[in-house]
């Protein structure tokens, strides 16, 4: 669907998110729903920052996504 829309950034981002969840499924399968809600909020925030072309904001959010531990999210 994203490919047909022609938005390469969104297509790549969706691939990153999909790969992340596939590769970490065994680590996060028993986490509470709040963890997933926070991850979804971070993804929404990242998309908004990218839409605004905010490099600094995008980097900050990506850092939180990468460094975030389940207990800190």
HELIX and SHEET records of a PDB file:
HELIX    1   1 UNK A    2  UNK A    5  1                                   4    
HELIX    2   2 UNK A    8  UNK A   28  1                                  21    
HELIX    3   3 UNK A   33  UNK A   51  1                                  19    
HELIX    4   4 UNK A   55  UNK A   67  1                                  13    
END                                                                             
